[in-house]
Amino acid sequence: MTMRTLDGRRFADMVQQGAAHLANNAKVVDALNVFPVPDGDTGTNMNLSMTSGAKEVKANVSDHIGNVAAALAKGLLMGARGNSGVILSQLFRGFAKAVEGKQQVNAFEFAAALQAGVDTAYKAVMKPVEGTILTVAKEAARQAIDVAKKERDVVAVMEAALAEAKAALQRTPELLPVLKEVGVVDSGGQGLVYVYEGFLAALKGETITTTRTEVSMDDLVKMAHHQSAQSHIHTDEIEFGYCTEFMVRFEEDKLARHPFSEETFRRELSRFGDSLLVVADDELVKVHIHSETPGEVLTYGQRYGSLINIKIENMREQHANIVGKEAEAPSRADVEEVKPYGIVTVAMGAGVAELFRSIGAHAVIEGGQTMNPSTEEIADAIRSANAETVFVLPNNKNVVMAAKQAAELSERRVIVIPSKTVPQGMAALLAFNPAQSAEQNEQSMTAALSRVKTGQVTVSVRDTTIEGIEIQKGDYMGLADDRIIVADKDKIAVTKQLLDALIDEESEIVTILYGEDATEVEVETIVAYLETEHDEVEVEIHNGQQPLYPFVISVE
């Protein structure tokens, strides 16, 4: 079968079958991440993200591939969950940009769009790590380009892309040591292969059977913690003093002298500072940048047209009396006064959510460990905070990228503090000072993350062996930060050993959040143990009501 061009309806079929095939194998992808803690795993996150994209495509099917791809990008962007879902959304955001305005594409244009997706995804990740879904996508696109130079067949290009994606997936352990150590391939890369298998089947007019691939328990037991490579991503510190926002309305005479290229524009502006965001269409380009020389930034922008909606804020200037007298309640919600600062946080458990509200959070998103909130849910919470500057506390390493993506979508200034646990989020929120500038708060809240140690007690969901610790399904496990240090059938014994490991001579405060599976007697037993064995520390107890985790412990 030969296909010279690809239109919107066939591409929509590809999306639907790619999403269905991924959904059928989501548990297989999850199984590659066999850390036995209940978690929002890669397969689950990619499946929910791709399902959101497919739903948007189904509502916007047409012959125009540019319109269908735009619908996919929109659905993925708003539904992206976890690091893997965000990267998947970026792959198809770049793809959509490459086919924008096109009724149909030929084989080379299709391959080039795959490459454009790779370029966009790499730019979205602060510190790309090879051996991940990024590598699989990159190698697949490279092979697609090579074949498209010789073949005029879209099917042949997709066949080549899929074959190389599978080969690249098998090479991921050679690129990422942790994969080689535990004997697995990258889970995100495997998820992308399932999507591409669905794509190819749809191109050929075939339907992949719904039989789900099984992973043997013997294989699972041999695997250890597959750490997410994208958790290595860190937020850069802001070094530039002026938050500069403006728009350029394009003018034809200036564009004649200086033709506009979004890539060139972004590259040139990056010389003036950091935290750069550039969004352009046919009439305007919107810019956000932190710079020491905002005047130079504006001068550069003027090369392409007239400046509008200019806003420059000195981030080093402290805000005097920033929290003033509360305005009288407005009669309509849509005229509510915008606050200087807002705090958005993710929490699992009604008690934990209420605790965050009590110490200053304006919006709390239910979710976290077993259900990572989507980009759209975080963006909605940012809007509801109704503030000029909004700080977001993800409180889970797998929510950080979605939070950053939501920040890019917001018209407000949004700063993501990369908290990876609830105790880190609490420490960061307590470090917030409304009398300080946004930059100073970012620095102090980020610094607070390293001053707290997190302990968690939960139940193993499978048998495995990690770092010499044999764990059976149903065992209680004690995690110090993200490392399992003890496992046993006895919940209290595990909790005591975990406390002993976390508390040292510099520890001052121990905060315990007890969950749905902890009894009052167990809480009293733990408190008595602390008073006897660690009487030098101050102890705080809160009913977090969190599921799955009988005890979450903060040590400062």
C-alpha positions as CSV (number, residue, x, y, z in Angstrom):
1,M,0.0,0.0,0.0
2,T,1.3,3.4,-1.0
3,M,0.1,6.7,0.3
4,R,1.4,9.9,-1.3
5,T,-0.4,12.4,0.9
6,L,-1.9,12.4,4.4
7,D,-5.1,14.4,5.1
8,G,-6.9,15.4,8.3
9,R,-9.3,12.5,8.4
10,R,-6.7,9.8,8.1
11,F,-4.5,11.6,10.7
12,A,-7.5,11.7,13.0
13,D,-7.8,7.9,12.6
14,M,-4.1,7.6,13.5
15,V,-4.6,9.6,16.6
16,Q,-7.6,7.5,17.7
17,Q,-5.9,4.2,17.1
18,G,-2.6,5.4,18.7
19,A,-4.5,6.5,21.8
20,A,-6.5,3.2,22.0
21,H,-3.3,1.1,21.6
22,L,-1.6,3.1,24.3
23,A,-4.6,2.7,26.6
24,N,-4.7,-1.0,26.1
25,N,-1.0,-1.2,27.1
26,A,-0.9,1.5,29.8
27,K,-0.4,-1.1,32.6
28,V,2.5,-2.6,30.7
29,V,4.2,0.8,30.6
30,D,3.4,1.3,34.3
31,A,5.0,-2.0,35.0
32,L,8.4,-0.8,33.7
33,N,8.4,1.6,36.7
34,V,8.3,-1.1,39.4
35,F,9.0,0.9,42.4
36,P,6.4,-0.7,44.6
37,V,4.9,2.5,45.9
38,P,1.3,3.4,44.8
39,D,2.1,6.1,42.2
40,G,0.8,8.0,39.1
41,D,2.9,5.9,36.7
42,T,4.1,6.7,33.2
43,G,1.6,4.6,31.4
44,T,-1.3,6.1,33.3
45,N,-0.1,9.7,32.7
46,M,0.6,9.2,29.0
47,N,-2.7,7.4,28.6
48,L,-4.7,10.2,30.2
49,S,-2.8,12.8,28.3
50,M,-3.3,11.1,24.9
51,T,-6.9,10.4,25.7
52,S,-7.5,14.1,26.2
53,G,-5.9,14.8,22.8
54,A,-7.9,12.1,21.1
55,K,-11.1,13.5,22.6
56,E,-10.4,17.0,21.2
57,V,-9.6,15.5,17.8
58,K,-12.8,13.5,17.7
59,A,-14.7,16.8,18.3
60,N,-12.8,18.5,15.4
61,V,-12.4,16.0,12.6
62,S,-12.0,17.5,9.2
63,D,-10.1,16.9,5.9
64,H,-7.6,19.7,7.0
65,I,-4.6,18.1,8.7
66,G,-3.5,21.4,10.1
67,N,-6.8,21.9,12.0
68,V,-6.8,18.3,13.2
69,A,-3.2,18.5,14.4
70,A,-4.0,21.8,16.2
71,A,-6.9,20.1,18.0
72,L,-4.6,17.3,19.1
73,A,-2.0,19.7,20.4
74,K,-4.7,21.6,22.3
75,G,-6.2,18.5,23.9
76,L,-2.8,17.2,24.8
77,L,-1.7,20.5,26.2
78,M,-4.6,20.8,28.5
79,G,-4.8,17.2,29.5
80,A,-1.0,16.6,30.0
81,R,-0.2,14.8,33.3
82,G,3.2,14.0,34.7
83,N,6.5,14.6,33.0
84,S,5.8,12.0,30.3
85,G,2.5,13.5,29.4
86,V,4.0,17.0,29.2
87,I,6.8,15.8,26.8
88,L,4.2,13.9,24.7
89,S,2.2,17.2,24.4
90,Q,5.3,19.1,23.3
91,L,6.1,16.5,20.6
92,F,2.7,17.1,19.0
93,R,2.7,20.8,19.7
94,G,5.7,21.1,17.4
95,F,4.1,18.7,14.9
96,A,1.0,20.8,14.8
97,K,3.1,24.0,14.2
98,A,4.8,22.4,11.3
99,V,1.6,21.4,9.5
100,E,-0.3,24.6,10.4
101,G,-2.4,25.9,7.5
102,K,-1.9,22.7,5.4
103,Q,-4.8,20.7,4.0
104,Q,-2.7,17.7,3.6
105,V,1.0,16.8,3.7
106,N,3.3,14.6,1.6
107,A,5.8,12.1,3.0
108,F,8.6,14.6,3.5
109,E,6.4,17.1,5.2
110,F,5.1,14.4,7.5
111,A,8.6,13.4,8.5
112,A,9.6,17.1,8.9
113,A,6.7,17.6,11.3
114,L,7.9,14.6,13.4
115,Q,11.3,16.4,13.6
116,A,9.6,19.7,14.5
117,G,7.9,17.9,17.4
118,V,11.3,16.7,18.6
119,D,12.8,20.1,18.4
120,T,9.9,21.6,20.5
121,A,10.1,18.9,23.1
122,Y,13.8,19.3,23.6
123,K,13.4,23.0,24.0
124,A,10.7,22.5,26.6
125,V,12.9,20.4,28.9
126,M,15.4,22.5,30.8
127,K,18.1,19.7,31.0
128,P,17.2,17.0,28.4
129,V,18.4,13.5,29.4
130,E,19.2,10.9,26.7
131,G,17.9,7.4,27.1
132,T,14.3,8.6,27.6
133,I,11.2,9.2,25.4
134,L,13.1,12.2,24.0
135,T,15.8,9.9,22.5
136,V,13.2,7.5,21.1
137,A,11.3,10.4,19.4
138,K,14.5,11.9,18.1
139,E,15.9,8.8,16.5
140,A,12.5,7.9,15.0
141,A,12.2,11.4,13.4
142,R,15.8,11.2,12.1
143,Q,15.1,7.9,10.3
144,A,11.8,9.2,9.0
145,I,13.6,12.2,7.4
146,D,16.2,9.9,5.8
147,V,13.5,7.6,4.3
148,A,11.4,10.6,3.2
149,K,14.3,11.9,1.1
150,K,14.1,8.7,-1.0
151,E,10.5,7.5,-0.7
152,R,7.3,9.4,-1.5
153,D,5.2,7.1,0.6
154,V,3.8,8.3,4.0
155,V,3.3,4.6,5.0
156,A,7.0,3.9,4.4
157,V,8.0,6.9,6.4
158,M,5.9,5.8,9.4
159,E,7.2,2.2,9.1
160,A,10.8,3.5,9.2
161,A,9.9,5.8,12.2
162,L,8.4,3.0,14.1
163,A,11.2,0.5,13.4
164,E,13.8,3.0,14.6
165,A,11.7,4.0,17.6
166,K,11.7,0.3,18.6
167,A,15.4,0.0,18.0
168,A,16.1,3.3,19.9
169,L,14.0,2.0,22.8
170,Q,16.2,-1.1,23.1
171,R,19.3,1.1,23.2
172,T,18.0,3.3,26.1
173,P,19.7,1.2,28.8
174,E,23.0,2.0,27.1
175,L,22.4,5.7,27.4
176,L,20.9,5.9,30.9
177,P,22.8,3.9,33.5
178,V,19.8,3.4,35.8
179,L,18.0,1.6,33.1
180,K,20.9,-0.8,32.5
181,E,21.3,-1.4,36.2
182,V,17.7,-2.6,36.6
183,G,17.3,-4.2,33.3
184,V,14.5,-2.2,31.7
185,V,13.9,0.0,28.8
186,D,12.5,3.6,29.2
187,S,8.9,3.6,30.1
188,G,8.1,6.8,28.3
189,G,9.8,5.6,25.2
190,Q,7.8,2.4,25.3
191,G,4.6,4.5,25.6
192,L,5.6,6.4,22.4
193,V,6.2,3.2,20.6
194,Y,2.7,2.1,21.3
195,V,1.3,5.4,20.0
196,Y,3.4,5.0,16.8
197,E,2.2,1.3,16.4
198,G,-1.3,2.7,16.4
199,F,-0.4,5.3,13.9
200,L,1.0,2.8,11.4
201,A,-1.9,0.4,11.8
202,A,-4.3,3.3,11.0
203,L,-2.3,4.3,7.9
204,K,-2.5,0.7,6.6
205,G,-6.2,0.6,7.3
206,E,-5.7,-2.1,9.9
207,T,-6.9,-2.3,13.5
208,I,-4.6,-3.5,16.3
209,T,-6.2,-6.2,18.4
210,T,-7.2,-5.2,21.9
211,T,-5.1,-8.1,23.4
212,R,-3.0,-6.6,26.2
213,T,0.7,-7.6,26.5
214,E,1.4,-9.2,29.9
215,V,4.5,-8.8,31.9
216,S,5.5,-11.8,34.1
217,M,5.9,-11.4,37.8
218,D,9.4,-13.0,37.5
219,D,10.5,-10.1,35.3
220,L,9.0,-7.6,37.7
221,V,10.9,-9.1,40.7
222,K,14.2,-8.7,38.8
223,M,13.6,-5.0,38.3
224,A,14.3,-2.3,40.8
225,H,13.3,1.3,41.0
226,H,13.1,2.8,37.6
227,Q,13.8,6.5,38.4
228,S,12.2,9.0,36.1
229,A,15.1,10.6,34.2
230,Q,13.1,13.7,33.8
231,S,13.2,14.2,37.6
232,H,16.7,15.6,37.0
233,I,15.2,18.7,35.7
234,H,15.7,21.7,38.0
235,T,14.3,25.2,38.0
236,D,17.0,27.9,37.1
237,E,17.4,30.6,39.7
238,I,16.3,34.1,38.5
239,E,19.4,36.3,38.1
240,F,17.9,39.2,36.2
241,G,16.1,42.1,38.0
242,Y,13.3,43.3,35.7
243,C,10.3,41.2,34.8
244,T,9.5,42.6,31.3
245,E,6.3,41.9,29.4
246,F,5.2,43.4,26.2
247,M,3.6,42.7,22.8
248,V,4.7,43.7,19.3
249,R,2.1,44.4,16.8
250,F,3.7,43.6,13.4
251,E,4.1,46.4,10.8
252,E,4.6,45.5,7.2
253,D,7.2,48.1,6.5
254,K,9.4,46.9,9.4
255,L,8.8,43.2,8.5
256,A,10.0,44.0,4.9
257,R,13.4,45.1,6.4
258,H,13.5,42.5,9.2
259,P,11.5,39.3,8.3
260,F,10.1,37.8,11.4
261,S,11.2,34.3,12.5
262,E,10.0,33.1,15.9
263,E,13.0,30.9,16.4
264,T,15.4,33.7,15.5
265,F,13.4,36.2,17.7
266,R,13.5,33.8,20.6
267,R,17.3,33.1,20.2
268,E,18.2,36.8,20.0
269,L,16.1,37.7,23.0
270,S,17.6,34.9,25.1
271,R,20.9,37.0,25.1
272,F,19.1,39.6,27.3
273,G,18.0,37.4,30.2
274,D,16.2,34.3,31.2
275,S,12.6,33.0,32.0
276,L,11.9,33.8,28.3
277,L,8.5,33.0,26.8
278,V,7.7,33.9,23.2
279,V,4.2,33.3,21.7
280,A,3.5,34.5,18.1
281,D,0.8,34.5,15.6
282,D,0.3,36.3,12.2
283,E,-0.4,39.7,13.8
284,L,1.4,39.8,17.2
285,V,4.2,38.4,19.3
286,K,3.9,38.3,23.0
287,V,7.1,38.4,25.2
288,H,7.9,37.6,28.8
289,I,11.5,37.9,29.9
290,H,13.5,38.6,33.1
291,S,16.3,41.0,32.1
292,E,18.8,43.5,33.5
293,T,18.3,45.7,30.4
294,P,14.6,45.9,29.6
295,G,15.2,48.9,27.4
296,E,17.4,46.9,25.1
297,V,14.8,44.2,24.9
298,L,12.1,46.7,23.9
299,T,14.4,48.3,21.3
300,Y,15.0,44.9,19.7
301,G,11.2,44.2,19.7
302,Q,10.6,47.5,17.9
303,R,12.4,46.2,14.9
304,Y,9.3,44.2,13.9
305,G,6.5,46.6,14.8
306,S,4.9,48.8,17.4
307,L,5.1,48.1,21.2
308,I,1.9,47.6,23.1
309,N,0.9,46.4,26.6
310,I,4.3,47.1,28.1
311,K,4.8,46.1,31.8
312,I,8.1,46.3,33.6
313,E,8.5,45.3,37.2
314,N,11.6,45.7,39.4
315,M,11.7,42.3,41.1
316,R,14.3,43.4,43.7
317,E,12.2,46.2,45.1
318,Q,10.5,45.2,48.3
319,H,6.8,45.9,48.4
320,A,5.9,48.0,51.4
321,N,2.6,47.3,53.1
322,I,1.9,44.7,50.4
323,V,-0.9,43.3,52.3
324,G,-3.3,46.1,53.0
325,K,-6.8,46.4,54.3
326,E,-9.1,43.9,52.6
327,A,-11.5,45.5,50.2
328,E,-15.2,45.2,50.9
329,A,-16.7,42.1,49.3
330,P,-17.7,43.0,45.7
331,S,-21.2,42.4,44.6
332,R,-19.9,40.4,41.6
333,A,-17.1,37.8,41.5
334,D,-15.8,39.1,38.2
335,V,-14.8,42.4,39.8
336,E,-12.9,40.9,42.7
337,E,-9.7,42.8,43.5
338,V,-6.5,41.1,42.2
339,K,-4.2,40.2,45.1
340,P,-0.4,40.8,44.9
341,Y,0.4,37.2,45.6
342,G,-1.4,33.8,45.3
343,I,-0.4,30.3,46.4
344,V,-1.5,27.2,44.6
345,T,-0.7,23.8,46.0
346,V,-1.4,20.1,45.3
347,A,-2.5,18.0,48.2
348,M,-3.7,14.4,48.8
349,G,-6.2,14.1,51.7
350,A,-8.8,16.5,53.1
351,G,-6.7,17.1,56.2
352,V,-3.6,17.9,54.3
353,A,-5.6,20.3,52.0
354,E,-7.0,22.1,55.0
355,L,-3.5,22.3,56.6
356,F,-2.2,24.0,53.5
357,R,-5.1,26.5,53.5
358,S,-4.5,27.3,57.1
359,I,-0.9,28.3,56.5
360,G,-1.7,30.5,53.5
361,A,-2.6,28.5,50.3
362,H,-5.3,30.3,48.2
363,A,-6.1,27.3,46.0
364,V,-5.6,23.6,46.7
365,I,-5.8,21.0,43.9
366,E,-6.9,17.5,45.1
367,G,-4.5,14.9,43.8
368,G,-0.8,14.0,43.8
369,Q,0.6,10.6,44.2
370,T,-2.0,8.3,42.6
371,M,-3.6,10.8,40.3
372,N,-1.4,13.6,39.0
373,P,-3.5,16.7,38.2
374,S,-3.5,17.8,34.6
375,T,-2.1,21.0,33.1
376,E,-5.7,22.3,32.8
377,E,-6.5,21.7,36.4
378,I,-3.4,23.5,37.5
379,A,-4.1,26.4,35.1
380,D,-7.7,26.7,36.5
381,A,-6.3,26.8,40.0
382,I,-3.8,29.6,39.0
383,R,-6.7,31.6,37.6
384,S,-8.8,31.1,40.7
385,A,-5.9,32.4,42.9
386,N,-6.6,35.8,41.3
387,A,-3.2,37.3,41.9
388,E,-0.6,39.3,40.1
389,T,2.1,36.7,41.0
390,V,1.1,33.1,41.7
391,F,3.4,30.5,43.4
392,V,2.7,26.9,42.6
393,L,3.8,24.0,44.9
394,P,3.4,20.7,43.0
395,N,4.5,18.6,46.0
396,N,5.2,15.6,43.8
397,K,8.1,15.1,41.3
398,N,5.7,13.9,38.7
399,V,3.6,17.1,38.8
400,V,6.5,19.6,38.4
401,M,6.5,19.7,34.6
402,A,2.7,20.0,34.3
403,A,2.9,22.9,36.7
404,K,5.5,24.6,34.5
405,Q,3.4,24.0,31.4
406,A,0.4,25.5,33.2
407,A,2.6,28.5,34.1
408,E,3.4,29.1,30.5
409,L,-0.3,29.2,29.6
410,S,-1.1,31.8,32.2
411,E,-1.4,35.5,31.6
412,R,-0.3,36.0,35.2
413,R,3.2,35.8,36.4
414,V,3.6,32.3,37.7
415,I,6.6,30.9,39.7
416,V,6.8,27.1,40.2
417,I,8.6,26.1,43.3
418,P,9.7,22.5,42.6
419,S,8.5,20.8,45.8
420,K,8.5,17.0,45.4
421,T,6.8,16.1,48.7
422,V,4.1,17.4,51.0
423,P,6.6,18.3,53.7
424,Q,8.7,20.2,51.2
425,G,5.5,22.1,50.1
426,M,4.7,22.9,53.7
427,A,8.3,24.2,54.4
428,A,8.2,26.3,51.2
429,L,4.8,27.8,52.1
430,L,6.0,28.7,55.6
431,A,9.0,30.4,54.1
432,F,6.7,32.7,52.0
433,N,6.8,36.4,53.2
434,P,4.2,38.7,51.6
435,A,6.4,41.7,52.5
436,Q,9.2,40.5,50.2
437,S,9.5,40.7,46.4
438,A,8.6,37.8,44.2
439,E,12.3,37.1,43.5
440,Q,13.2,37.1,47.2
441,N,10.2,34.7,47.9
442,E,11.3,32.4,45.1
443,Q,14.8,32.2,46.6
444,S,13.7,31.6,50.2
445,M,10.9,29.1,49.3
446,T,13.3,27.1,47.1
447,A,16.0,27.2,49.7
448,A,13.4,25.8,52.3
449,L,13.0,22.6,50.2
450,S,16.5,21.4,51.2
451,R,16.0,22.0,54.9
452,V,13.3,19.4,55.4
453,K,13.6,15.6,55.3
454,T,10.5,13.6,54.2
455,G,9.5,10.2,55.6
456,Q,6.6,8.2,54.3
457,V,5.0,4.9,55.3
458,T,3.0,3.0,52.7
459,V,2.1,-0.5,51.6
460,S,3.9,-2.4,48.8
461,V,1.8,-3.1,45.8
462,R,4.0,-5.9,44.5
463,D,6.8,-8.3,45.4
464,T,10.3,-7.0,44.6
465,T,13.9,-6.6,45.8
466,I,15.4,-3.2,46.0
467,E,18.9,-2.4,47.2
468,G,19.1,-5.7,49.1
469,I,15.7,-5.2,50.8
470,E,13.2,-8.0,50.0
471,I,9.7,-6.7,49.8
472,Q,6.5,-8.7,49.6
473,K,3.2,-7.4,48.4
474,G,1.3,-6.0,51.4
475,D,4.4,-5.2,53.4
476,Y,4.7,-1.8,55.0
477,M,7.6,0.2,53.7
478,G,9.5,3.2,55.1
479,L,10.8,5.7,52.6
480,A,13.4,8.3,53.5
481,D,12.8,11.0,50.9
482,D,12.5,8.8,47.8
483,R,14.5,5.8,49.0
484,I,13.1,2.6,50.6
485,I,15.1,1.9,53.8
486,V,12.9,-0.7,55.6
487,A,10.1,-3.1,54.9
488,D,8.1,-5.3,57.3
489,K,4.7,-6.6,58.1
490,D,4.5,-4.5,61.2
491,K,3.4,-0.9,60.5
492,I,4.6,0.5,63.9
493,A,8.0,-1.2,63.7
494,V,8.5,0.3,60.2
495,T,7.5,3.8,61.4
496,K,9.9,3.7,64.4
497,Q,12.8,2.6,62.2
498,L,12.0,5.3,59.7
499,L,12.0,8.0,62.5
500,D,15.3,6.7,63.8
501,A,16.8,7.1,60.3
502,L,15.4,10.6,59.8
503,I,16.1,12.2,63.1
504,D,19.7,13.3,63.9
505,E,21.3,15.7,66.4
506,E,20.4,18.7,64.3
507,S,16.7,17.8,64.1
508,E,14.4,20.2,65.9
509,I,10.8,19.6,64.8
510,V,9.0,16.4,63.7
511,T,5.6,16.8,62.1
512,I,3.5,13.7,61.6
513,L,0.5,13.6,59.2
514,Y,-1.5,10.5,59.9
515,G,-3.8,9.1,57.2
516,E,-6.9,7.1,56.8
517,D,-5.2,3.8,57.6
518,A,-3.7,5.0,60.9
519,T,-5.6,4.5,64.2
520,E,-5.6,6.7,67.2
521,V,-3.8,4.0,69.2
522,E,-1.1,3.8,66.6
523,V,-0.6,7.6,66.6
524,E,-0.4,7.6,70.4
525,T,2.2,4.8,70.2
526,I,4.4,6.7,67.8
527,V,4.1,9.9,69.9
528,A,5.1,8.0,73.0
529,Y,8.1,6.5,71.2
530,L,9.3,9.9,70.1
531,E,8.9,11.3,73.7
532,T,11.0,8.4,75.0
533,E,13.6,7.9,72.3
534,H,13.9,11.4,70.8
535,D,12.8,13.7,73.5
536,E,15.0,16.5,72.1
537,V,12.7,17.2,69.2
538,E,9.4,19.1,69.2
539,V,6.5,17.0,67.9
540,E,3.4,18.2,66.0
541,I,0.5,15.9,65.0
542,H,-2.1,16.5,62.3
543,N,-4.8,14.4,60.8
544,G,-4.0,14.5,57.1
545,Q,-6.7,12.0,56.1
546,Q,-4.5,11.0,53.2
547,P,-5.1,7.6,51.6
548,L,-2.5,4.9,51.0
549,Y,0.1,6.6,53.4
550,P,-0.7,5.9,57.1
551,F,2.1,8.3,58.1
552,V,3.8,11.2,56.3
553,I,6.7,12.6,58.4
554,S,8.5,15.9,58.1
555,V,11.8,16.4,60.0
556,E,13.4,19.9,60.2
